[in-house]
Amino acid sequence: MPSHDAEAATPFTMGPALLFCPADRPERFGKAADRSDAVILDLEDAVAPADKQRARGAILAQLGTGGESAELDPSRTIVRVNPVGTAEFEKDLHSLAHTPYRTVMLAKAETAEQLRALAGYRVIALCETAAGIVNAAAIAAEPNVVALMWGAEDLLASLGGLSSRNDDGGYRAVALHSRSAVLLAAKAAGKEAIDSVYVNIPDLEGLLEESRDAVASGFGAKACIHPNQVAVVREAYAPSLEDLAKATELLEAASAAGTGVFQFEGKMIDGPILKHAEATLRRAGHAS
């Protein structure tokens, strides 16, 4: 396996809209990449067992003679591999070694030890089982993990449940707990957190509401399963001109005040409020 320790330590900066693309549909690779902030070539759930070898071949086939993709930027490409311990995972890993792609999403990540099978890769650990949620903090602490994502439907399946959502479309309590657990584990380890997909594709209003909550809660990105969802996620993550103006004024006032706590427009302002303003500017690309 190639060694890429320096890359493994690089923070995750893809986002906010990540788009899954079945790895056995190479005709969609370029379009998915063009329409999103990063494309996830899926070798796991999106590909039938009988087609997985063909999917790996499709990824290899679109590479040039020098190992570079004619369509995909490795810095904006993620490959979702099958769970550690399966024969498909070993085949995925063998194929990955012949590509320039070094950001991997590990399906059904459950233990910190599993991440060591991907040493040298930047890993997004997908916590989507009971064990993965319970061990999220230990998983996030692994050096090659750059982000955590949670998966609602696989999680409920692992619990023997029927659905992650109530009849009104909102998440059940166990799903909300898991979402929060993954977010807290990721941020406590200084890693990024990615919100789960929204499976009701026609319901763009519901997606917008959930994406806005993801932004407000601290998720750095949200995964999409259809190109039409990308613009909605981007809208949720983009600060309004009013938000940008308020954040800029607040930070300028803080600089002028030169004290830890001060008043601004009748409100007491301290460190956490300033961090909110800085996060708003970062989302707009106005700050590093």
Secondary structure, DSSP 4 states (H G I P E B T S, - for coil): ----HHHHTSPP---SEEEEEETT-GGGHHHHHHHSSEEEEESSTTS-GGGHHHHHHHHHHTB-TTS-BSS--GGGEEEEEPPTTSHHHHHHHHHHTTSS--EEEETT---HHHHGGGTTSEEEEEE-SHHHHHTHHHHHTSTTEEEEEE-HHHHHHHHT-S-SB-TTSPBPHHHHHHHHHHHHHHHHTT-EEEEPP---TT-HHHHHHHHHHHHHHT-SEEEESSHHHHHHHHHHHSPPHHHHHHHHHHHHHHHHH-SSSEEETTEEE-HHHHHHHHHHHHHTTS--
